[in-house]
Amino acid sequence: MELIVTIVLPVFGLIGLGWLAAHSAYLKPETGDGLIDFVFRVAVPLLIFRTIATADFTGAQPWSLWASYFSGVVVTWALGTLVIRRVFHRDARAGVVAGVSAAFANTVLIAIPLVLTAYGDEGAAAVFLLISIHLPLMMLAGTLLQQRAMRLDGLSEGHVNLAETLRTTALSLVGNPIIVGIAAGGVWYLLDLPLTGLPETLVARLGQVAGTLALFAMGMSLRRYKISGNILPAICLSVMKLSIMPAVVLVAALYVFPLPVVWVKAMVITAACPVGVNTFLIASYFKTGQALASNAITISTGLGVGTVALWLYIVELVV
């Protein structure tokens, strides 16, 4: 009960307040867009930079962390695609969107503030190590699989151009503020530079508001992701995302690629987070499965209040 009161309710309560502010028109939609822009371009990159630049990664094994987490990604992505294709008889492109929806956690807007609240900077450092390759790999995999799906659906005859896909993905990430924050923090850490005085104060204060604003902005953004059709498939994908994925990550992080205790907890809670908004962006880019992705985001966020609380209890019990 203490975990729910001190961690889960404040996190999802801020999301709820953001949704209420947008739904009631108390705040204009442009306000939510501005908040998200500030969170992604300023607050979160500075929070990531400061945490990585001042973290203690002595003895850290990022390969084990990545392997543990992406074990869950692979399992739920494959399962989500299989269920949508075989059970609901959707085309290959919808199968890719389903896979992304079942495996793409909301790492920035929900996982970061959630893990920071629960496990502090040490847990957040693990999330930032994950984020350093999470978005690039997920976008690359989604693009390659969607190109293959278009051929399967008879909409394309060419072969997958891996070099061109890599180039396009890399160019789209070069200017991403979060990637820049990760890279800058990594360089600062490797050079063992001090972060003190006025620069440290400014970075710290801007970073401190990242979690609160990210959650409120996430709530406001939910106004875009309404439930309309494809409800049963979206529920299936949400259940996979919120239950199967964290279960696989827990087993992998404990027994297959053993991680430090705090890192195990951080990865499991990150895997237990609701579906990320990037799934809708991917669906919109490929012009298929938008309703499916939208429903998965909304439904998983609603269910996440209970499931995240459950996983917080489980990791404290098991790890």
C-alpha positions in Angstrom: 0.0 0.0 0.0 2.9 2.4 0.8 4.3 1.9 -2.7 0.9 2.8 -4.3 0.5 5.9 -2.1 4.1 7.2 -2.4 5.0 6.2 -6.0 2.1 5.1 -8.2 -0.7 7.5 -7.3 1.5 10.7 -7.6 2.8 9.5 -11.0 -0.5 8.5 -12.5 -2.3 11.3 -10.6 -0.2 13.9 -12.5 -1.2 12.1 -15.8 -4.8 12.3 -14.7 -4.6 16.0 -13.9 -3.0 16.6 -17.3 -5.8 14.7 -19.0 -8.5 16.6 -17.0 -6.9 20.0 -17.9 -7.0 19.1 -21.6 -10.4 17.3 -21.6 -12.1 20.2 -19.7 -10.5 22.8 -22.0 -9.1 24.5 -18.9 -5.8 24.6 -20.8 -5.6 25.0 -24.5 -4.2 22.1 -26.7 -1.3 24.4 -27.6 -0.2 24.4 -24.0 0.2 20.7 -24.0 2.2 20.8 -27.2 4.4 23.5 -25.7 4.9 21.4 -22.5 5.9 18.3 -24.5 8.3 20.4 -26.6 9.9 21.8 -23.5 10.1 18.4 -21.9 11.7 16.7 -24.9 14.0 19.6 -26.0 15.1 21.0 -22.6 14.1 19.4 -19.3 14.6 15.7 -20.1 17.9 16.1 -22.1 19.4 18.1 -19.2 18.2 15.6 -16.7 19.8 12.8 -18.7 23.0 14.8 -19.2 23.3 15.5 -15.5 22.6 12.0 -14.3 25.0 10.3 -16.8 27.7 13.0 -16.3 27.7 12.5 -12.5 26.8 8.8 -12.3 29.0 6.0 -11.0 29.1 3.3 -13.7 32.0 1.4 -12.0 31.5 -2.3 -12.8 28.5 -1.6 -14.9 27.6 -4.0 -17.7 25.4 -2.2 -20.2 25.4 -5.2 -22.6 23.7 -7.4 -19.9 21.2 -4.6 -19.3 20.3 -4.2 -23.0 20.1 -8.0 -23.4 17.8 -8.4 -20.5 15.4 -5.6 -21.6 15.4 -6.5 -25.3 14.6 -10.1 -24.5 11.2 -8.8 -23.4 11.0 -6.6 -26.5 11.6 -9.6 -28.8 9.1 -11.9 -27.1 6.2 -9.4 -26.9 6.9 -8.0 -30.3 6.7 -11.4 -31.9 3.7 -12.4 -29.8 1.8 -9.2 -30.6 2.4 -9.6 -34.3 1.4 -13.3 -34.2 -1.9 -12.6 -32.4 -2.9 -9.7 -34.7 -2.0 -11.7 -37.8 -3.4 -15.1 -36.9 -6.2 -14.4 -34.4 -7.6 -11.1 -35.7 -6.6 -11.7 -39.4 -5.0 -8.3 -40.0 -2.5 -7.6 -42.8 1.3 -7.7 -42.3 1.6 -3.9 -41.8 -0.9 -4.0 -39.0 1.1 -6.9 -37.6 4.2 -4.6 -37.4 2.2 -1.9 -35.6 0.9 -4.5 -33.2 4.4 -5.7 -32.5 5.6 -2.2 -31.8 2.6 -1.5 -29.6 3.2 -4.6 -27.5 6.9 -3.8 -27.0 7.5 -0.1 -27.1 7.4 1.3 -23.5 6.8 5.0 -22.7 10.4 5.4 -21.5 10.6 9.2 -21.5 7.3 10.5 -20.3 6.5 7.8 -17.7 9.4 5.5 -17.0 11.9 8.2 -16.2 9.8 10.0 -13.5 8.5 6.6 -12.2 12.0 5.1 -11.8 13.4 8.3 -10.4 10.7 8.4 -7.8 11.1 4.7 -6.9 14.9 4.2 -7.1 16.6 7.6 -7.5 19.5 8.5 -9.7 21.0 5.0 -9.6 17.8 3.5 -11.1 17.5 6.4 -13.5 21.0 5.8 -14.8 20.0 2.3 -15.9 17.0 3.8 -17.8 19.2 6.3 -19.5 21.6 3.5 -20.6 18.6 1.8 -22.1 17.3 4.9 -23.8 20.7 5.4 -25.5 19.9 2.5 -27.8 16.1 2.0 -27.3 14.7 4.6 -29.7 17.3 3.9 -32.5 16.8 0.2 -32.4 13.1 0.3 -32.1 12.8 2.8 -35.0 15.2 0.8 -37.2 13.4 -2.5 -36.5 10.0 -1.0 -37.1 11.2 0.5 -40.4 12.8 -2.7 -41.7 9.8 -4.8 -40.7 7.4 -2.4 -42.2 9.2 -2.4 -45.5 9.0 -6.2 -45.5 5.3 -6.0 -44.6 4.6 -3.8 -47.5 6.1 -6.5 -49.8 4.0 -9.2 -48.1 0.9 -7.0 -48.6 1.7 -6.5 -52.3 2.3 -2.8 -51.9 6.0 -3.0 -52.8 8.2 -5.2 -55.0 11.7 -4.0 -54.0 14.1 -5.6 -51.6 14.8 -3.9 -48.2 17.6 -1.4 -48.6 19.4 -1.8 -45.3 22.1 0.9 -46.0 19.4 3.5 -46.9 17.3 2.6 -43.9 20.3 2.9 -41.6 21.2 6.3 -43.1 17.6 7.6 -42.8 17.3 6.4 -39.3 20.7 7.9 -38.3 19.8 11.3 -39.8 16.5 11.4 -38.0 18.3 10.8 -34.7 21.3 13.1 -35.1 19.4 16.1 -34.0 17.2 14.4 -31.4 17.7 16.4 -28.1 17.5 13.2 -26.0 20.2 11.5 -28.0 22.3 14.7 -27.8 21.8 14.7 -24.0 22.9 11.1 -23.7 26.0 11.7 -25.9 26.9 14.9 -24.1 26.5 13.2 -20.7 28.6 10.3 -21.9 31.4 12.5 -23.1 31.4 14.5 -19.9 31.5 11.3 -17.8 34.4 9.8 -19.9 36.4 13.0 -19.6 35.7 13.0 -15.9 34.9 16.7 -16.0 33.4 18.5 -12.9 29.9 19.7 -12.9 29.7 22.4 -10.2 28.8 26.0 -9.5 26.3 27.9 -11.6 26.2 25.4 -14.5 25.4 22.6 -12.1 22.6 24.6 -10.4 21.0 25.6 -13.7 21.1 22.1 -15.1 19.8 20.6 -11.9 16.9 23.0 -11.5 15.8 22.5 -15.1 16.2 18.8 -14.8 14.2 18.7 -11.6 11.0 19.8 -13.3 11.3 17.2 -16.0 9.5 14.4 -14.3 6.5 16.5 -13.2 6.0 18.3 -16.5 6.6 15.0 -18.5 3.7 13.3 -16.6 1.4 16.3 -16.9 2.2 16.7 -20.6 1.6 12.9 -21.1 -1.9 13.4 -19.6 -2.7 16.3 -21.9 -1.5 14.4 -24.9 -4.0 11.6 -24.2 -6.7 13.8 -25.7 -5.2 12.8 -29.1 -5.4 9.1 -28.5 -9.1 8.2 -28.3 -10.7 4.8 -28.3 -12.4 4.0 -31.6 -12.7 0.5 -32.9 -10.1 -2.2 -32.6 -10.8 -2.4 -28.9 -10.3 -6.1 -28.3 -7.0 -6.3 -30.2 -5.8 -3.2 -28.3 -6.7 -4.8 -25.0 -4.7 -8.0 -25.9 -1.7 -5.9 -26.8 -2.0 -3.9 -23.6 -2.1 -7.0 -21.5 1.0 -8.3 -23.3 2.8 -5.0 -22.8 1.9 -4.7 -19.1 2.3 -8.3 -18.0 4.2 -10.5 -20.3 7.0 -8.1 -21.2 8.0 -7.2 -17.6 7.8 -10.9 -16.7 10.3 -11.8 -19.4 12.6 -8.9 -18.4 12.5 -10.0 -14.8 13.5 -13.6 -15.6 16.2 -12.4 -18.0 17.6 -9.8 -15.6 17.7 -12.2 -12.7 18.8 -15.5 -14.2 20.1 -15.1 -17.8 21.9 -11.8 -17.8 22.2 -11.0 -14.0 22.1 -7.3 -13.2 22.6 -5.3 -10.0 19.4 -5.3 -7.8 18.5 -1.7 -8.5 19.0 -2.2 -12.3 16.8 -5.3 -12.2 14.0 -3.3 -10.6 14.5 -0.3 -12.9 14.3 -2.5 -16.1 11.2 -4.4 -14.9 9.3 -1.2 -14.0 10.4 0.4 -17.3 9.1 -2.7 -19.2 5.9 -2.5 -17.2 5.2 1.1 -18.3 2.3 1.7 -20.8 2.7 1.8 -24.5 4.7 4.8 -25.8 3.4 7.5 -28.0 5.9 6.7 -30.7 3.8 3.7 -31.7 1.1 6.1 -33.0 3.8 8.2 -34.8 5.1 5.0 -36.5 1.5 3.9 -37.4 0.8 7.4 -38.8 4.0 7.4 -40.8 3.1 4.1 -42.5 -0.6 5.1 -42.7 -1.9 1.9 -41.1 -3.0 0.8 -37.7 -3.5 4.3 -36.2 -6.6 3.3 -34.3 -4.9 0.1 -33.0 -1.9 2.1 -31.7 -4.1 4.9 -30.3 -6.3 2.5 -28.4 -3.2 0.6 -27.1 -1.7 3.8 -25.7 -4.9 4.9 -24.0 -6.0 1.5 -22.6 -2.5 0.6 -21.4 -2.1 4.0 -19.7 -5.4 3.4 -17.9 -4.6 -0.1 -16.9 -1.0 0.9 -15.9 -2.2 2.4 -12.6 -2.9 -1.1 -11.3 -0.2 -3.1 -13.1 2.7 -0.8 -12.3 1.7 -1.0 -8.6 1.6 -4.8 -8.9 5.1 -5.0 -10.5 6.5 -2.6 -7.9 5.3 -5.1 -5.3 6.6 -8.1 -7.2 10.1 -6.8 -7.7 10.4 -5.8 -4.0 9.2 -9.3 -3.1 11.4 -11.3 -5.6 14.6 -9.3 -6.2 
